[in-house]
């Protein structure tokens, strides 16, 4: 699912939103302003970094139960 984290520069709050490519500009659910910045989530960063670096999956994580310390998924690819 394409769920992204955003930060509103107007009211200084963070929120998540399901966003598709054809969706209009994202607006803050708290104040309604459209001056928001997309944040990089920890799991998305790990996935993109490992794909970029072409690290074998066996060396991506020392934990056997989870690829991310921030979620319970068995693979970061299921986060994005």
Gaussian input, Z-matrix of N, CA and C with variables (Angstrom, degrees):
# hf/3-21g

backbone

0 1
 N
 C     1     B1
 C     2     B2     1     A1
 N     3     B3     2     A2     1     D1
 C     4     B4     3     A3     2     D2
 C     5     B5     4     A4     3     D3
 N     6     B6     5     A5     4     D4
 C     7     B7     6     A6     5     D5
 C     8     B8     7     A7     6     D6
 N     9     B9     8     A8     7     D7
 C    10    B10     9     A9     8     D8
 C    11    B11    10    A10     9     D9
 N    12    B12    11    A11    10    D10
 C    13    B13    12    A12    11    D11
 C    14    B14    13    A13    12    D12
 N    15    B15    14    A14    13    D13
 C    16    B16    15    A15    14    D14
 C    17    B17    16    A16    15    D15
 N    18    B18    17    A17    16    D16
 C    19    B19    18    A18    17    D17
 C    20    B20    19    A19    18    D18
 N    21    B21    20    A20    19    D19
 C    22    B22    21    A21    20    D20
 C    23    B23    22    A22    21    D21
 N    24    B24    23    A23    22    D22
 C    25    B25    24    A24    23    D23
 C    26    B26    25    A25    24    D24
 N    27    B27    26    A26    25    D25
 C    28    B28    27    A27    26    D26
 C    29    B29    28    A28    27    D27
 N    30    B30    29    A29    28    D28
 C    31    B31    30    A30    29    D29
 C    32    B32    31    A31    30    D30
 N    33    B33    32    A32    31    D31
 C    34    B34    33    A33    32    D32
 C    35    B35    34    A34    33    D33
 N    36    B36    35    A35    34    D34
 C    37    B37    36    A36    35    D35
 C    38    B38    37    A37    36    D36
 N    39    B39    38    A38    37    D37
 C    40    B40    39    A39    38    D38
 C    41    B41    40    A40    39    D39
 N    42    B42    41    A41    40    D40
 C    43    B43    42    A42    41    D41
 C    44    B44    43    A43    42    D42
 N    45    B45    44    A44    43    D43
 C    46    B46    45    A45    44    D44
 C    47    B47    46    A46    45    D45
 N    48    B48    47    A47    46    D46
 C    49    B49    48    A48    47    D47
 C    50    B50    49    A49    48    D48
 N    51    B51    50    A50    49    D49
 C    52    B52    51    A51    50    D50
 C    53    B53    52    A52    51    D51
 N    54    B54    53    A53    52    D52
 C    55    B55    54    A54    53    D53
 C    56    B56    55    A55    54    D54
 N    57    B57    56    A56    55    D55
 C    58    B58    57    A57    56    D56
 C    59    B59    58    A58    57    D57
 N    60    B60    59    A59    58    D58
 C    61    B61    60    A60    59    D59
 C    62    B62    61    A61    60    D60
 N    63    B63    62    A62    61    D61
 C    64    B64    63    A63    62    D62
 C    65    B65    64    A64    63    D63
 N    66    B66    65    A65    64    D64
 C    67    B67    66    A66    65    D65
 C    68    B68    67    A67    66    D66
 N    69    B69    68    A68    67    D67
 C    70    B70    69    A69    68    D68
 C    71    B71    70    A70    69    D69
 N    72    B72    71    A71    70    D70
 C    73    B73    72    A72    71    D71
 C    74    B74    73    A73    72    D72
 N    75    B75    74    A74    73    D73
 C    76    B76    75    A75    74    D74
 C    77    B77    76    A76    75    D75
 N    78    B78    77    A77    76    D76
 C    79    B79    78    A78    77    D77
 C    80    B80    79    A79    78    D78
 N    81    B81    80    A80    79    D79
 C    82    B82    81    A81    80    D80
 C    83    B83    82    A82    81    D81
 N    84    B84    83    A83    82    D82
 C    85    B85    84    A84    83    D83
 C    86    B86    85    A85    84    D84
 N    87    B87    86    A86    85    D85
 C    88    B88    87    A87    86    D86
 C    89    B89    88    A88    87    D87
 N    90    B90    89    A89    88    D88
 C    91    B91    90    A90    89    D89
 C    92    B92    91    A91    90    D90
 N    93    B93    92    A92    91    D91
 C    94    B94    93    A93    92    D92
 C    95    B95    94    A94    93    D93
 N    96    B96    95    A95    94    D94
 C    97    B97    96    A96    95    D95
 C    98    B98    97    A97    96    D96
 N    99    B99    98    A98    97    D97
 C   100   B100    99    A99    98    D98
 C   101   B101   100   A100    99    D99
 N   102   B102   101   A101   100   D100
 C   103   B103   102   A102   101   D101
 C   104   B104   103   A103   102   D102
 N   105   B105   104   A104   103   D103
 C   106   B106   105   A105   104   D104
 C   107   B107   106   A106   105   D105
 N   108   B108   107   A107   106   D106
 C   109   B109   108   A108   107   D107
 C   110   B110   109   A109   108   D108
 N   111   B111   110   A110   109   D109
 C   112   B112   111   A111   110   D110
 C   113   B113   112   A112   111   D111
 N   114   B114   113   A113   112   D112
 C   115   B115   114   A114   113   D113
 C   116   B116   115   A115   114   D114
 N   117   B117   116   A116   115   D115
 C   118   B118   117   A117   116   D116
 C   119   B119   118   A118   117   D117
 N   120   B120   119   A119   118   D118
 C   121   B121   120   A120   119   D119
 C   122   B122   121   A121   120   D120
 N   123   B123   122   A122   121   D121
 C   124   B124   123   A123   122   D122
 C   125   B125   124   A124   123   D123
 N   126   B126   125   A125   124   D124
 C   127   B127   126   A126   125   D125
 C   128   B128   127   A127   126   D126
 N   129   B129   128   A128   127   D127
 C   130   B130   129   A129   128   D128
 C   131   B131   130   A130   129   D129
 N   132   B132   131   A131   130   D130
 C   133   B133   132   A132   131   D131
 C   134   B134   133   A133   132   D132
 N   135   B135   134   A134   133   D133
 C   136   B136   135   A135   134   D134
 C   137   B137   136   A136   135   D135
 N   138   B138   137   A137   136   D136
 C   139   B139   138   A138   137   D137
 C   140   B140   139   A139   138   D138
 N   141   B141   140   A140   139   D139
 C   142   B142   141   A141   140   D140
 C   143   B143   142   A142   141   D141
 N   144   B144   143   A143   142   D142
 C   145   B145   144   A144   143   D143
 C   146   B146   145   A145   144   D144
 N   147   B147   146   A146   145   D145
 C   148   B148   147   A147   146   D146
 C   149   B149   148   A148   147   D147
 N   150   B150   149   A149   148   D148
 C   151   B151   150   A150   149   D149
 C   152   B152   151   A151   150   D150
 N   153   B153   152   A152   151   D151
 C   154   B154   153   A153   152   D152
 C   155   B155   154   A154   153   D153
 N   156   B156   155   A155   154   D154
 C   157   B157   156   A156   155   D155
 C   158   B158   157   A157   156   D156
 N   159   B159   158   A158   157   D157
 C   160   B160   159   A159   158   D158
 C   161   B161   160   A160   159   D159
 N   162   B162   161   A161   160   D160
 C   163   B163   162   A162   161   D161
 C   164   B164   163   A163   162   D162
 N   165   B165   164   A164   163   D163
 C   166   B166   165   A165   164   D164
 C   167   B167   166   A166   165   D165
 N   168   B168   167   A167   166   D166
 C   169   B169   168   A168   167   D167
 C   170   B170   169   A169   168   D168
 N   171   B171   170   A170   169   D169
 C   172   B172   171   A171   170   D170
 C   173   B173   172   A172   171   D171
 N   174   B174   173   A173   172   D172
 C   175   B175   174   A174   173   D173
 C   176   B176   175   A175   174   D174
 N   177   B177   176   A176   175   D175
 C   178   B178   177   A177   176   D176
 C   179   B179   178   A178   177   D177
 N   180   B180   179   A179   178   D178
 C   181   B181   180   A180   179   D179
 C   182   B182   181   A181   180   D180
 N   183   B183   182   A182   181   D181
 C   184   B184   183   A183   182   D182
 C   185   B185   184   A184   183   D183
 N   186   B186   185   A185   184   D184
 C   187   B187   186   A186   185   D185
 C   188   B188   187   A187   186   D186
 N   189   B189   188   A188   187   D187
 C   190   B190   189   A189   188   D188
 C   191   B191   190   A190   189   D189
 N   192   B192   191   A191   190   D190
 C   193   B193   192   A192   191   D191
 C   194   B194   193   A193   192   D192
 N   195   B195   194   A194   193   D193
 C   196   B196   195   A195   194   D194
 C   197   B197   196   A196   195   D195
 N   198   B198   197   A197   196   D196
 C   199   B199   198   A198   197   D197
 C   200   B200   199   A199   198   D198
 N   201   B201   200   A200   199   D199
 C   202   B202   201   A201   200   D200
 C   203   B203   202   A202   201   D201
 N   204   B204   203   A203   202   D202
 C   205   B205   204   A204   203   D203
 C   206   B206   205   A205   204   D204
 N   207   B207   206   A206   205   D205
 C   208   B208   207   A207   206   D206
 C   209   B209   208   A208   207   D207
 N   210   B210   209   A209   208   D208
 C   211   B211   210   A210   209   D209
 C   212   B212   211   A211   210   D210
 N   213   B213   212   A212   211   D211
 C   214   B214   213   A213   212   D212
 C   215   B215   214   A214   213   D213
 N   216   B216   215   A215   214   D214
 C   217   B217   216   A216   215   D215
 C   218   B218   217   A217   216   D216
 N   219   B219   218   A218   217   D217
 C   220   B220   219   A219   218   D218
 C   221   B221   220   A220   219   D219
 N   222   B222   221   A221   220   D220
 C   223   B223   222   A222   221   D221
 C   224   B224   223   A223   222   D222
 N   225   B225   224   A224   223   D223
 C   226   B226   225   A225   224   D224
 C   227   B227   226   A226   225   D225
 N   228   B228   227   A227   226   D226
 C   229   B229   228   A228   227   D227
 C   230   B230   229   A229   228   D228
 N   231   B231   230   A230   229   D229
 C   232   B232   231   A231   230   D230
 C   233   B233   232   A232   231   D231
 N   234   B234   233   A233   232   D232
 C   235   B235   234   A234   233   D233
 C   236   B236   235   A235   234   D234
 N   237   B237   236   A236   235   D235
 C   238   B238   237   A237   236   D236
 C   239   B239   238   A238   237   D237

   B1=1.4451
   B2=1.5256
   B3=1.3148
   B4=1.4663
   B5=1.5347
   B6=1.3344
   B7=1.4589
   B8=1.5190
   B9=1.3275
   B10=1.4524
   B11=1.5158
   B12=1.3232
   B13=1.4527
   B14=1.5274
   B15=1.3379
   B16=1.4569
   B17=1.5187
   B18=1.3235
   B19=1.4619
   B20=1.5182
   B21=1.3303
   B22=1.4586
   B23=1.5243
   B24=1.3209
   B25=1.4609
   B26=1.5309
   B27=1.3161
   B28=1.4630
   B29=1.5319
   B30=1.3414
   B31=1.4706
   B32=1.5246
   B33=1.3508
   B34=1.4631
   B35=1.5346
   B36=1.3296
   B37=1.4650
   B38=1.5172
   B39=1.3444
   B40=1.4621
   B41=1.5190
   B42=1.3363
   B43=1.4592
   B44=1.5168
   B45=1.3352
   B46=1.4642
   B47=1.5212
   B48=1.3268
   B49=1.4641
   B50=1.5204
   B51=1.3121
   B52=1.4568
   B53=1.5233
   B54=1.3364
   B55=1.4650
   B56=1.5276
   B57=1.3168
   B58=1.4586
   B59=1.5247
   B60=1.3208
   B61=1.4599
   B62=1.5138
   B63=1.3255
   B64=1.4608
   B65=1.5276
   B66=1.3460
   B67=1.4627
   B68=1.5257
   B69=1.3336
   B70=1.4675
   B71=1.5319
   B72=1.3063
   B73=1.4602
   B74=1.5334
   B75=1.3124
   B76=1.4648
   B77=1.5228
   B78=1.3423
   B79=1.4552
   B80=1.5247
   B81=1.3150
   B82=1.4603
   B83=1.5331
   B84=1.3419
   B85=1.4606
   B86=1.5379
   B87=1.3199
   B88=1.4549
   B89=1.5301
   B90=1.3467
   B91=1.4686
   B92=1.5267
   B93=1.3398
   B94=1.4601
   B95=1.5227
   B96=1.3206
   B97=1.4636
   B98=1.5234
   B99=1.3257
   B100=1.4665
   B101=1.5202
   B102=1.3231
   B103=1.4646
   B104=1.5307
   B105=1.3457
   B106=1.4692
   B107=1.5240
   B108=1.3094
   B109=1.4644
   B110=1.5215
   B111=1.3364
   B112=1.4633
   B113=1.5255
   B114=1.3340
   B115=1.4559
   B116=1.5149
   B117=1.3086
   B118=1.4577
   B119=1.5277
   B120=1.3230
   B121=1.4610
   B122=1.5235
   B123=1.3227
   B124=1.4628
   B125=1.5228
   B126=1.3159
   B127=1.4624
   B128=1.5253
   B129=1.3106
   B130=1.4614
   B131=1.5151
   B132=1.3195
   B133=1.4536
   B134=1.5190
   B135=1.3235
   B136=1.4601
   B137=1.5236
   B138=1.3184
   B139=1.4585
   B140=1.5236
   B141=1.3225
   B142=1.4611
   B143=1.5194
   B144=1.3038
   B145=1.4586
   B146=1.5261
   B147=1.3412
   B148=1.4675
   B149=1.5268
   B150=1.3207
   B151=1.4622
   B152=1.5222
   B153=1.3268
   B154=1.4546
   B155=1.5182
   B156=1.3155
   B157=1.4591
   B158=1.5269
   B159=1.3240
   B160=1.4671
   B161=1.5254
   B162=1.3220
   B163=1.4583
   B164=1.5216
   B165=1.3294
   B166=1.4626
   B167=1.5242
   B168=1.3282
   B169=1.4548
   B170=1.5215
   B171=1.3110
   B172=1.4608
   B173=1.5151
   B174=1.3404
   B175=1.4569
   B176=1.5207
   B177=1.3369
   B178=1.4513
   B179=1.5172
   B180=1.3104
   B181=1.4531
   B182=1.5159
   B183=1.3110
   B184=1.4517
   B185=1.5177
   B186=1.3451
   B187=1.4529
   B188=1.5185
   B189=1.2975
   B190=1.4557
   B191=1.5162
   B192=1.3460
   B193=1.4486
   B194=1.5180
   B195=1.3165
   B196=1.4547
   B197=1.5152
   B198=1.3200
   B199=1.4548
   B200=1.5169
   B201=1.3207
   B202=1.4682
   B203=1.5163
   B204=1.2961
   B205=1.4556
   B206=1.5162
   B207=1.3490
   B208=1.4537
   B209=1.5311
   B210=1.3432
   B211=1.4607
   B212=1.5213
   B213=1.3139
   B214=1.4581
   B215=1.5223
   B216=1.3237
   B217=1.4623
   B218=1.5346
   B219=1.2922
   B220=1.4627
   B221=1.5123
   B222=1.3321
   B223=1.4534
   B224=1.5265
   B225=1.3266
   B226=1.4706
   B227=1.5250
   B228=1.3158
   B229=1.4650
   B230=1.5086
   B231=1.3337
   B232=1.4613
   B233=1.5198
   B234=1.3301
   B235=1.4722
   B236=1.5280
   B237=1.2841
   B238=1.4662
   B239=1.4361
   A1=109.79
   A2=118.00
   A3=120.63
   A4=111.91
   A5=116.50
   A6=121.33
   A7=107.51
   A8=116.04
   A9=121.27
   A10=110.33
   A11=115.40
   A12=121.89
   A13=107.81
   A14=115.80
   A15=121.75
   A16=110.39
   A17=115.22
   A18=122.87
   A19=107.57
   A20=116.58
   A21=121.49
   A22=108.73
   A23=116.69
   A24=120.07
   A25=111.45
   A26=117.37
   A27=120.82
   A28=111.39
   A29=118.07
   A30=120.54
   A31=112.92
   A32=117.68
   A33=123.90
   A34=113.65
   A35=117.25
   A36=120.98
   A37=109.78
   A38=115.69
   A39=122.09
   A40=109.25
   A41=115.38
   A42=120.74
   A43=109.57
   A44=115.97
   A45=122.48
   A46=108.30
   A47=115.29
   A48=119.69
   A49=109.79
   A50=115.33
   A51=122.29
   A52=106.90
   A53=116.92
   A54=121.23
   A55=110.08
   A56=115.65
   A57=122.02
   A58=107.89
   A59=117.50
   A60=121.99
   A61=114.55
   A62=118.22
   A63=120.72
   A64=112.75
   A65=117.46
   A66=120.52
   A67=111.29
   A68=116.30
   A69=119.16
   A70=110.37
   A71=116.64
   A72=121.31
   A73=110.14
   A74=116.28
   A75=122.51
   A76=109.62
   A77=115.58
   A78=118.89
   A79=109.57
   A80=115.64
   A81=122.65
   A82=109.91
   A83=117.56
   A84=119.64
   A85=112.61
   A86=117.60
   A87=121.52
   A88=112.09
   A89=117.34
   A90=120.01
   A91=113.17
   A92=118.25
   A93=121.38
   A94=115.18
   A95=117.92
   A96=121.05
   A97=110.91
   A98=116.64
   A99=121.22
   A100=112.56
   A101=117.06
   A102=121.90
   A103=108.70
   A104=116.11
   A105=121.80
   A106=109.79
   A107=115.59
   A108=122.40
   A109=108.31
   A110=115.97
   A111=121.07
   A112=108.07
   A113=116.34
   A114=122.24
   A115=110.20
   A116=116.56
   A117=122.00
   A118=107.98
   A119=116.68
   A120=119.25
   A121=109.51
   A122=116.26
   A123=121.61
   A124=110.80
   A125=117.67
   A126=120.43
   A127=110.74
   A128=118.40
   A129=121.13
   A130=110.44
   A131=117.11
   A132=120.67
   A133=110.18
   A134=118.43
   A135=121.34
   A136=110.45
   A137=117.21
   A138=121.08
   A139=110.55
   A140=117.05
   A141=120.63
   A142=110.94
   A143=118.91
   A144=122.75
   A145=110.49
   A146=116.37
   A147=119.26
   A148=111.18
   A149=117.44
   A150=119.14
   A151=110.66
   A152=116.98
   A153=121.55
   A154=111.55
   A155=116.45
   A156=121.45
   A157=112.40
   A158=118.57
   A159=124.06
   A160=111.93
   A161=115.14
   A162=121.10
   A163=107.98
   A164=118.31
   A165=119.90
   A166=110.36
   A167=117.11
   A168=120.87
   A169=112.59
   A170=118.67
   A171=120.29
   A172=112.63
   A173=117.90
   A174=120.01
   A175=112.74
   A176=118.10
   A177=120.64
   A178=112.42
   A179=118.08
   A180=120.43
   A181=109.62
   A182=114.92
   A183=118.88
   A184=110.94
   A185=117.81
   A186=121.60
   A187=109.56
   A188=117.26
   A189=119.23
   A190=112.13
   A191=118.03
   A192=119.38
   A193=113.47
   A194=118.83
   A195=120.14
   A196=111.26
   A197=116.84
   A198=121.50
   A199=111.77
   A200=117.51
   A201=122.38
   A202=109.75
   A203=116.36
   A204=118.62
   A205=110.71
   A206=117.88
   A207=120.96
   A208=114.46
   A209=117.86
   A210=119.43
   A211=109.89
   A212=115.20
   A213=119.72
   A214=113.09
   A215=117.48
   A216=120.96
   A217=110.55
   A218=116.54
   A219=120.17
   A220=112.09
   A221=117.07
   A222=121.74
   A223=109.57
   A224=116.76
   A225=119.37
   A226=111.72
   A227=118.10
   A228=119.48
   A229=111.58
   A230=118.55
   A231=120.58
   A232=111.89
   A233=118.56
   A234=122.05
   A235=111.58
   A236=119.08
   A237=119.52
   A238=112.24
   D1=135.71
   D2=178.88
   D3=-84.08
   D4=71.34
   D5=176.13
   D6=-96.58
   D7=126.55
   D8=-178.09
   D9=-118.91
   D10=153.60
   D11=175.65
   D12=-98.66
   D13=140.65
   D14=-179.29
   D15=-132.38
   D16=156.90
   D17=174.03
   D18=-124.84
   D19=127.34
   D20=178.22
   D21=-86.66
   D22=122.70
   D23=-179.82
   D24=-78.85
   D25=-12.53
   D26=179.65
   D27=-84.17
   D28=-52.20
   D29=-177.62
   D30=-104.25
   D31=-1.70
   D32=175.74
   D33=64.76
   D34=30.12
   D35=178.13
   D36=-109.08
   D37=154.31
   D38=176.74
   D39=-108.81
   D40=147.70
   D41=-179.91
   D42=-154.42
   D43=164.58
   D44=176.76
   D45=-112.39
   D46=148.80
   D47=179.02
   D48=-148.80
   D49=138.81
   D50=173.57
   D51=-78.64
   D52=118.05
   D53=-173.61
   D54=-126.60
   D55=131.46
   D56=174.28
   D57=-111.45
   D58=158.11
   D59=-176.77
   D60=-56.45
   D61=-31.12
   D62=-177.25
   D63=-90.54
   D64=-1.10
   D65=179.83
   D66=-68.29
   D67=149.13
   D68=175.65
   D69=-68.78
   D70=176.13
   D71=-179.36
   D72=-55.77
   D73=140.26
   D74=-178.28
   D75=-73.38
   D76=137.29
   D77=175.04
   D78=-122.51
   D79=151.85
   D80=-177.55
   D81=-67.28
   D82=129.75
   D83=179.25
   D84=-73.81
   D85=-13.56
   D86=-178.25
   D87=-88.26
   D88=-44.26
   D89=-175.34
   D90=-120.08
   D91=-10.68
   D92=177.42
   D93=83.33
   D94=-0.59
   D95=-179.89
   D96=-75.64
   D97=154.35
   D98=-179.81
   D99=-104.09
   D100=8.81
   D101=179.61
   D102=-88.42
   D103=74.30
   D104=-177.46
   D105=-119.60
   D106=152.75
   D107=178.44
   D108=-118.27
   D109=134.33
   D110=177.09
   D111=-75.69
   D112=132.90
   D113=179.13
   D114=-99.09
   D115=153.76
   D116=176.06
   D117=-91.18
   D118=117.72
   D119=178.58
   D120=-78.77
   D121=154.96
   D122=-177.02
   D123=-62.35
   D124=-45.86
   D125=-177.55
   D126=-67.08
   D127=-40.75
   D128=178.73
   D129=-63.74
   D130=-39.41
   D131=179.44
   D132=-63.94
   D133=-44.67
   D134=179.87
   D135=-61.67
   D136=-42.59
   D137=-179.90
   D138=-63.42
   D139=-49.60
   D140=-179.03
   D141=-64.38
   D142=-40.89
   D143=-179.26
   D144=-63.04
   D145=-46.86
   D146=-178.37
   D147=-67.23
   D148=-37.90
   D149=177.38
   D150=-65.35
   D151=-39.82
   D152=179.68
   D153=-65.26
   D154=-41.99
   D155=-176.27
   D156=-83.21
   D157=-6.46
   D158=-179.50
   D159=53.03
   D160=45.79
   D161=178.69
   D162=-80.19
   D163=131.94
   D164=177.09
   D165=-58.61
   D166=143.83
   D167=-175.53
   D168=-60.31
   D169=-26.67
   D170=-179.92
   D171=-68.56
   D172=-20.89
   D173=-179.41
   D174=-105.74
   D175=4.62
   D176=-179.46
   D177=-70.80
   D178=-30.92
   D179=-176.29
   D180=-148.45
   D181=143.19
   D182=176.87
   D183=-87.66
   D184=-11.80
   D185=177.75
   D186=-84.93
   D187=140.43
   D188=178.80
   D189=-90.12
   D190=-18.86
   D191=-176.11
   D192=-93.93
   D193=-18.34
   D194=-175.92
   D195=-154.55
   D196=143.27
   D197=176.95
   D198=-87.30
   D199=-20.86
   D200=179.08
   D201=-118.76
   D202=142.97
   D203=174.32
   D204=-80.74
   D205=-12.69
   D206=-176.20
   D207=-94.86
   D208=-4.28
   D209=179.02
   D210=-147.65
   D211=174.80
   D212=-177.82
   D213=-101.16
   D214=7.60
   D215=179.79
   D216=-66.89
   D217=151.57
   D218=179.13
   D219=-84.23
   D220=-8.52
   D221=179.29
   D222=-151.54
   D223=136.81
   D224=178.45
   D225=-65.27
   D226=-20.25
   D227=179.60
   D228=-65.56
   D229=-20.99
   D230=177.64
   D231=-79.80
   D232=-10.90
   D233=179.80
   D234=-80.67
   D235=-24.06
   D236=-174.38
   D237=-122.76

